[in-house]
């Protein structure tokens, strides 16, 4: 059984659902049954942080919380708002969640979080070179790693391909909306992966999101040069990665001078 110092509550925020569970950060295993709550609509900061607080309350949580969120995140502040309410932009989500849970909170981009889990425990374990974690869900997220080190907040899920934001054409959400076949979806994703190859020459793609457990249906319809594998952590990657990111931030905090507690305000 994991000690409390080895457990962090991981929360994975998505456009359709908010999921959470305690994680043993030494093994990557959940130590409690995952709880999923539908993302409130509109997905405003108040409504969504209330939902995150509900997850913490469900687990009677008193320790560190790690959150993976679909946005560019810097020092707890959101700079974009993909698939959530635009009022998130400029909001200090870290401070809001801390106020509602009375727990220390760390926030990281959701795709960055999923990649952390895959590099520590999954398909990217031990892989060097340039690795891209690609999450195909309501939107498209990219976690980009070079020799195991994260390049944070890359917005490569919003590349313009054939004149349009690729997320609006080739995400799993777009596939569901337009009723794409596996063949049609694979063709659109091939165009996208070719663009990533042209720009960054990655050594490995790891495909996450709900499609990771149906990878065999998609893979035959994608023709690229770079090796591509499904995520091994499946839909748990975001939860586990959020917890790992919080663990890493906690370690950094102990080795640096203390900074003032964040305030729940918007940037100017």
TASUL-V31752 format. One record per residue. N is the residue number from 1. RES is the residue in three letters. D_FIRST is the distance of its C-alpha to the first C-alpha in whole Angstrom. Layout:
BEGIN
<<N RES D_FIRST> <N RES D_FIRST>>
END
This chain:
BEGIN
<<1 UNK 0> <2 UNK 4> <3 UNK 7> <4 UNK 9> <5 UNK 12> <6 UNK 10> <7 UNK 10> <8 UNK 14> <9 UNK 15> <10 UNK 18> <11 UNK 21> <12 UNK 23> <13 UNK 27> <14 UNK 29> <15 UNK 33> <16 UNK 32> <17 UNK 29> <18 UNK 26> <19 UNK 22> <20 UNK 19> <21 UNK 15> <22 UNK 12> <23 UNK 11> <24 UNK 9> <25 UNK 12> <26 UNK 11> <27 UNK 11> <28 UNK 13> <29 UNK 11> <30 UNK 11> <31 UNK 8> <32 UNK 11> <33 UNK 15> <34 UNK 17> <35 UNK 20> <36 UNK 24> <37 UNK 27> <38 UNK 30> <39 UNK 31> <40 UNK 34> <41 UNK 38> <42 UNK 39> <43 UNK 36> <44 UNK 37> <45 UNK 35> <46 UNK 35> <47 UNK 34> <48 UNK 31> <49 UNK 30> <50 UNK 30> <51 UNK 28> <52 UNK 25> <53 UNK 25> <54 UNK 25> <55 UNK 22> <56 UNK 20> <57 UNK 21> <58 UNK 20> <59 UNK 16> <60 UNK 18> <61 UNK 17> <62 UNK 18> <63 UNK 17> <64 UNK 18> <65 UNK 19> <66 UNK 20> <67 UNK 23> <68 UNK 25> <69 UNK 29> <70 UNK 32> <71 UNK 34> <72 UNK 35> <73 UNK 33> <74 UNK 34> <75 UNK 33> <76 UNK 31> <77 UNK 35> <78 UNK 35> <79 UNK 39> <80 UNK 39> <81 UNK 38> <82 UNK 37> <83 UNK 37> <84 UNK 37> <85 UNK 39> <86 UNK 41> <87 UNK 41> <88 UNK 38> <89 UNK 40> <90 UNK 40> <91 UNK 37> <92 UNK 34> <93 UNK 32> <94 UNK 29> <95 UNK 31> <96 UNK 31> <97 UNK 28> <98 UNK 27> <99 UNK 30> <100 UNK 28> <101 UNK 25> <102 UNK 25> <103 UNK 22> <104 UNK 23> <105 UNK 24> <106 UNK 24> <107 UNK 26> <108 UNK 27> <109 UNK 29> <110 UNK 27> <111 UNK 29> <112 UNK 28> <113 UNK 24> <114 UNK 24> <115 UNK 26> <116 UNK 23> <117 UNK 20> <118 UNK 23> <119 UNK 24> <120 UNK 20> <121 UNK 19> <122 UNK 22> <123 UNK 25> <124 UNK 26> <125 UNK 24> <126 UNK 26> <127 UNK 29> <128 UNK 32> <129 UNK 35> <130 UNK 35> <131 UNK 33> <132 UNK 33> <133 UNK 30> <134 UNK 32> <135 UNK 31> <136 UNK 33> <137 UNK 33> <138 UNK 35> <139 UNK 36> <140 UNK 36> <141 UNK 33> <142 UNK 33> <143 UNK 31> <144 UNK 33> <145 UNK 31> <146 UNK 34> <147 UNK 32> <148 UNK 29> <149 UNK 30> <150 UNK 30> <151 UNK 33> <152 UNK 33> <153 UNK 34> <154 UNK 36> <155 UNK 38> <156 UNK 39> <157 UNK 38> <158 UNK 42> <159 UNK 44> <160 UNK 47> <161 UNK 48> <162 UNK 52> <163 UNK 52> <164 UNK 49> <165 UNK 46> <166 UNK 44> <167 UNK 41> <168 UNK 44> <169 UNK 45> <170 UNK 42> <171 UNK 38> <172 UNK 37> <173 UNK 38> <174 UNK 42> <175 UNK 41> <176 UNK 40> <177 UNK 43> <178 UNK 46> <179 UNK 45> <180 UNK 45> <181 UNK 44> <182 UNK 42> <183 UNK 45> <184 UNK 46> <185 UNK 43> <186 UNK 43> <187 UNK 46> <188 UNK 45> <189 UNK 42> <190 UNK 44> <191 UNK 46> <192 UNK 43> <193 UNK 42> <194 UNK 45> <195 UNK 45> <196 UNK 42> <197 UNK 43> <198 UNK 47> <199 UNK 45> <200 UNK 42> <201 UNK 42> <202 UNK 38> <203 UNK 37> <204 UNK 34> <205 UNK 34> <206 UNK 30> <207 UNK 31> <208 UNK 28> <209 UNK 29> <210 UNK 29> <211 UNK 32> <212 UNK 29> <213 UNK 28> <214 UNK 32> <215 UNK 33> <216 UNK 35> <217 UNK 38> <218 UNK 38> <219 UNK 38> <220 UNK 41> <221 UNK 43> <222 UNK 42> <223 UNK 44> <224 UNK 43> <225 UNK 43> <226 UNK 40> <227 UNK 37> <228 UNK 35> <229 UNK 32> <230 UNK 29> <231 UNK 26> <232 UNK 23> <233 UNK 21> <234 UNK 23> <235 UNK 23> <236 UNK 20> <237 UNK 21> <238 UNK 22> <239 UNK 19> <240 UNK 17> <241 UNK 20> <242 UNK 21> <243 UNK 17> <244 UNK 18> <245 UNK 21> <246 UNK 20> <247 UNK 18> <248 UNK 21> <249 UNK 24> <250 UNK 22> <251 UNK 22> <252 UNK 26> <253 UNK 26> <254 UNK 25> <255 UNK 28> <256 UNK 31> <257 UNK 33> <258 UNK 32> <259 UNK 33> <260 UNK 35> <261 UNK 32> <262 UNK 33> <263 UNK 36> <264 UNK 36> <265 UNK 39> <266 UNK 41> <267 UNK 42> <268 UNK 46>>
END
